[in-house]
Amino acid sequence: MQRWTFLSNHGRVLLCISHDPEARLRDIAVEVGITERSAYAIVNDLAEGGYITKHRDGRRNRYEIVHELPLPETPERDVAIGEVLDTLVGRIAK
């Protein structure tokens, strides 16, 4: 059977950031199972798409997820990324 994953690497990076907004690219890469260069590219994709913002904190970055943006693949675009992340990490909706 071919190996498959439930979430794309972009989704998995969002989950990593959701768990630890101060995660280093190296940590994200290890957690997702990708190269540091791929993690960098995905974080930049997410930032350019408006799904995360990056804040410089000394020598480190801190990431913030923009929870109200819709999932990119839903036709109606009425499901916010924050709702999905909250469900996946087991948070209670506010």
Contacts in CASP RR format, 6 or more apart in sequence:
PFRMAT RR
TARGET T0000
AUTHOR 0000-0000-0000
METHOD contacts of the structure
MODEL  1
MQRWTFLSNHGRVLLCISHDPEARLRDIAVEVGITERSAYAIVNDLAEGG
YITKHRDGRRNRYEIVHELPLPETPERDVAIGEVLDTLVGRIAK
5 12 0 8 1.000
7 15 0 8 1.000
9 32 0 8 1.000
9 34 0 8 1.000
9 38 0 8 1.000
9 42 0 8 1.000
10 42 0 8 1.000
10 45 0 8 1.000
10 46 0 8 1.000
12 31 0 8 1.000
12 32 0 8 1.000
13 28 0 8 1.000
13 32 0 8 1.000
13 39 0 8 1.000
13 42 0 8 1.000
13 43 0 8 1.000
13 46 0 8 1.000
14 46 0 8 1.000
14 51 0 8 1.000
14 52 0 8 1.000
14 65 0 8 1.000
14 81 0 8 1.000
14 85 0 8 1.000
15 85 0 8 1.000
15 88 0 8 1.000
15 89 0 8 1.000
16 23 0 8 1.000
16 27 0 8 1.000
16 28 0 8 1.000
16 31 0 8 1.000
16 32 0 8 1.000
17 23 0 8 1.000
17 28 0 8 1.000
17 52 0 8 1.000
17 63 0 8 1.000
17 65 0 8 1.000
18 65 0 8 1.000
18 85 0 8 1.000
18 88 0 8 1.000
18 89 0 8 1.000
19 89 0 8 1.000
20 27 0 8 1.000
21 62 0 8 1.000
21 63 0 8 1.000
21 64 0 8 1.000
21 65 0 8 1.000
22 57 0 8 1.000
22 60 0 8 1.000
22 61 0 8 1.000
22 62 0 8 1.000
22 63 0 8 1.000
23 31 0 8 1.000
23 63 0 8 1.000
24 60 0 8 1.000
25 36 0 8 1.000
25 39 0 8 1.000
25 40 0 8 1.000
25 43 0 8 1.000
26 36 0 8 1.000
26 39 0 8 1.000
28 39 0 8 1.000
28 43 0 8 1.000
29 35 0 8 1.000
29 36 0 8 1.000
29 38 0 8 1.000
29 39 0 8 1.000
32 39 0 8 1.000
34 42 0 8 1.000
43 52 0 8 1.000
43 54 0 8 1.000
43 63 0 8 1.000
46 52 0 8 1.000
47 53 0 8 1.000
47 54 0 8 1.000
50 66 0 8 1.000
50 69 0 8 1.000
51 65 0 8 1.000
51 66 0 8 1.000
51 69 0 8 1.000
51 81 0 8 1.000
52 63 0 8 1.000
52 64 0 8 1.000
52 65 0 8 1.000
52 66 0 8 1.000
53 63 0 8 1.000
53 64 0 8 1.000
53 66 0 8 1.000
54 61 0 8 1.000
54 62 0 8 1.000
54 63 0 8 1.000
55 61 0 8 1.000
55 62 0 8 1.000
55 63 0 8 1.000
55 64 0 8 1.000
56 62 0 8 1.000
65 81 0 8 1.000
65 82 0 8 1.000
65 85 0 8 1.000
66 81 0 8 1.000
67 80 0 8 1.000
67 81 0 8 1.000
67 82 0 8 1.000
67 83 0 8 1.000
67 85 0 8 1.000
68 80 0 8 1.000
68 81 0 8 1.000
68 82 0 8 1.000
69 80 0 8 1.000
69 81 0 8 1.000
70 77 0 8 1.000
70 78 0 8 1.000
70 79 0 8 1.000
70 80 0 8 1.000
70 81 0 8 1.000
71 77 0 8 1.000
71 79 0 8 1.000
71 80 0 8 1.000
71 81 0 8 1.000
71 84 0 8 1.000
83 93 0 8 1.000
85 91 0 8 1.000
86 92 0 8 1.000
86 93 0 8 1.000
END
